[in-house]
Amino acid sequence: MNHAGEYGAIRIYSAQIAVARRLWPDMVPALQQMLDDEIDHCAKFYAAMPERGSRPCRVMQLWSLGGSLLGLLTAMAGRRAIWTCTAAVEETVHQHLDEQLHFLENRDTGLHSIISSIREEELAHLEHAETALDGAPHSRVRTALRSLIALITDILIWLSTWGDSTRMTRALKAARANGTA
């Protein structure tokens, strides 16, 4: 799933960069850096698959199409929509990565290490988006957009991991009930 999510992020940033080059060229360097990070993350997850007997996600085309569409629509809606999209996706992904780190801590140290390093870059993307939005007036539209993007991201994560996410959720609930989480 992480591989698919990174692929979706690549599509989001690629579409946003295509629009920003014409409308907001000053945004392109930051978006390009985020895109470069996502390409690196995708490659790391892809490289980790064979050793774990994993294969690309069943709904990869959904991540691809959804990412491209989301990137295009938010870029056309303006600067704030771009950073709102980044903040919503990265915040949702960050929560998912935190859950994975807890779950993997004593199960797969190699994957734990990969996710831990990626988590820091994803957090930097979130912080950049939050900083870019700092001082911008809050609006119901922006709040609704952020909530909608976060919900869609959560749904795609669930669709991509339905068996694994259910097992991970059960294990995390059990750990919390035992006071080990």
N, C-alpha and C positions, 0 to 999 in steps of 0.2 A: 504494500500500500504506500509506504513512504516514497518509493520510486515513482508511483503514479502521481502522488501529490506534488512532488518536485517537478514532474513533467507538466502538470497543470500550471504551476507557478511560472515555469519557463514560458508557457503560452500566454499567460497574463502579462508578464513583463514585456514580452516580444510585441504584443499588440499595443500596449501602452507606449512603448518606445516608437513604434511606427507612427502613431498619432502625434506624440510629443515632439518628434523631430520637426514637424511642420508648425505646431501650435505653441509649444513651450520648450524650445531647445535647451533652456537652462536646466530643465529637469532630467535631461537624457543621461548625464554622467552618473547621477545617483541611481536611476533606474537600471542603467547598464551594469553598474557594480552589483546590484541585487540580482540581475539576470545571470551574471557571471557566477555568482555564489550558487544560484539554483542549479545551473548546469553542472557545477562541481558536485553539489549534493546528489543530484540525480545519478551521476557517474559512480559515486561512492556506494549508493544503495544498489545500483545495478551490479557492481562488482561483488557485493556481499551476497547476492542471490545464490549463485551456484553452490557455494559451500554449505548453504542452509537448505538446499533442495527447493528453493523458491523460484517462481517464474513471474513475469509481469502480470499486473493486475487485470482482472476480468473486465473491468469497465474503463480501460485506458482511453478508449475513444471518447468517453464521456468527460474525462478529465481534460483531454485535448480540446474538444469542442467547447466545453464549458469555460475553460481557461481563456481561450481565444475570444469568445463572446464577452466574457466578463471584462477582460482587458480592454477590448474595443469600446464597449459601452461606457465604462468608467472613464476612459481617456477622453471620449467625446463629451462627457458630462463636466469635465474640467479638472483643474489641479486638485481641489479638495476631494473630489470623487476618487481620484487616483490614490491619494494618501489614505482616504477612508477605506478603500478596498485593501490596500496593503496592510493597514492596521487590523482590519477584521480577519483577513486570512492568516496573518502571522500570529495574532493572538490565539486563534483557534488551533492552529498548528502547534504553537508553543505549549498549550495545555495538553494536547495529544502526545507531544514528545515527552513532556514531564511524566505522564502516565506510563509511557513505554520505558523510560529510564528506570522508574521504580520497579516495574514488572521485570525488566531484564537484568537488574542489578546483580543477582546471583545466578542467573540463567545463561547469559550469553555476554561475556565481557567484551568480546570483539565488537558486536553490534552496539552494545552499551557505549563503548568508546566512540564509535562513529556518530551515533545520535547525539552524544554529549557535545562533540565538537561542532556539529551542525546546529544544535540548539543555540549556541552562542551567536552564530551568524544570523539565525532567524530572529533572535531577540534584538540584535542590532537593527534589523530591518524594521521591526515593530517600533523601536525607540526612534528611529529616523522618521517614520510616518507620524508618530505622535508629536514629535518636535515640529514637523512641518505643519501640523494642524493646530499647534499651540497658538492661542490668541485668536483663532478663527471662531467666529460666533457659532455656538451650537444651534442646530436646527433639528426639527423633527424629521425632516427629510434625511439629513445625514445620519441621525440616530437610527432611523428605520433602515437605511441602506446598509449601515454597518451590521445591524442585527440580521438582516436578510442574507448578506454575504456570509456571515458567521454560521447561520443555520444551514445554508447550502453546503458550505465546507464540511460541517459536521455530518450532514447526510451523505455526502460523497465519501467521507472517511468511513462511515458505517457500512455503506454499500461495498466498499473496497475490502473491508476486513471483517465481514459479518461473523464468520466463525472465530477468527482470532480475537476480535474485539470483545466478543461475548466471553470467551475464556479469560481474557485479560481483565475484564470488568469484574468477573466473579472472583478472580485471584486478588484483585485490589480491595474489593469489599471484604473478603475474608481477612486480609492483612489489616485493614482498618478496624475490623471487629476485634481482632486479637491485639490491637495496639502496636502493631509492627509497621504501620504505614504512617 
